[in-house]
Amino acid sequence: MKTLILSIALVVAGAALAPAMAQDAALVFTALDTNKDGKISKAEAQKNPAVAQMFDQADKNKDGSLSKEEFTAAFGKQ
């Protein structure tokens, strides 16, 4: 039961973060890029449920990381 509640909370939190991410994609990218290599790995993406959920779709070149351009295209202002 705790797992179900936690899962629901993470989905709701991810949905709530989506509009903020659309406005501040560059800030979110910088915050997630913890090793400052200019890309977001799948492990780094796990810190944000919305990014983690859409990671594979956003990774257009399928290299296992999101460039700033891929991130902005997926999560920037629509």
C-alpha positions as CSV (number, residue, x, y, z in Angstrom):
1,M,0.0,0.0,0.0
2,K,2.8,2.4,0.9
3,T,4.4,1.7,-2.5
4,L,1.1,2.5,-4.3
5,I,0.7,5.8,-2.4
6,L,4.4,6.7,-3.1
7,S,3.9,5.9,-6.8
8,I,0.8,8.0,-7.0
9,A,2.6,10.9,-5.2
10,L,5.5,10.8,-7.7
11,V,3.2,10.8,-10.7
12,V,1.3,13.8,-9.2
13,A,4.5,15.6,-8.4
14,G,5.8,15.0,-11.9
15,A,2.6,16.4,-13.4
16,A,2.9,19.4,-11.2
17,L,6.5,20.0,-12.2
18,A,5.8,19.8,-16.0
19,P,4.5,23.4,-16.3
20,A,7.4,24.8,-14.2
21,M,9.8,22.8,-16.4
22,A,8.2,24.3,-19.6
23,Q,9.0,27.8,-18.2
24,D,12.4,27.0,-16.8
25,A,13.9,24.2,-18.9
26,A,17.4,25.6,-18.8
27,L,17.3,25.8,-15.0
28,V,16.0,22.3,-14.6
29,F,18.6,21.0,-17.1
30,T,21.4,22.6,-15.1
31,A,20.0,21.2,-11.8
32,L,19.7,17.7,-13.2
33,D,23.2,17.7,-14.8
34,T,24.9,17.1,-11.5
35,N,28.3,16.1,-13.0
36,K,28.2,19.2,-15.2
37,D,29.1,17.3,-18.4
38,G,26.6,19.1,-20.5
39,K,24.1,16.2,-20.8
40,I,21.7,14.4,-18.6
41,S,22.2,10.7,-18.1
42,K,19.4,8.3,-17.4
43,A,20.6,8.1,-13.7
44,E,20.5,11.9,-13.4
45,A,17.0,12.0,-15.0
46,Q,15.7,9.8,-12.2
47,K,15.7,12.8,-9.8
48,N,12.7,14.2,-11.7
49,P,9.8,11.9,-12.3
50,A,8.5,13.8,-15.4
51,V,12.0,13.7,-17.1
52,A,12.5,10.0,-16.1
53,Q,9.2,9.1,-17.6
54,M,9.8,10.8,-20.9
55,F,13.6,10.1,-21.1
56,D,13.6,7.5,-23.9
57,Q,11.2,9.6,-26.1
58,A,13.3,12.7,-25.5
59,D,16.6,10.9,-26.4
60,K,16.2,11.4,-30.1
61,N,19.6,10.1,-31.1
62,K,19.4,7.2,-28.7
63,D,22.8,7.7,-27.1
64,G,21.6,7.2,-23.6
65,S,21.8,10.9,-22.5
66,L,19.9,14.1,-23.2
67,S,21.7,17.0,-24.7
68,K,20.5,20.5,-23.8
69,E,18.9,20.7,-27.3
70,E,17.0,17.4,-26.8
71,F,16.0,18.4,-23.3
72,T,14.7,21.8,-24.5
73,A,12.9,20.3,-27.4
74,A,11.1,17.8,-25.1
75,F,10.5,20.0,-22.0
76,G,10.9,23.6,-23.1
77,K,8.1,26.1,-23.8
78,Q,5.6,24.5,-26.1
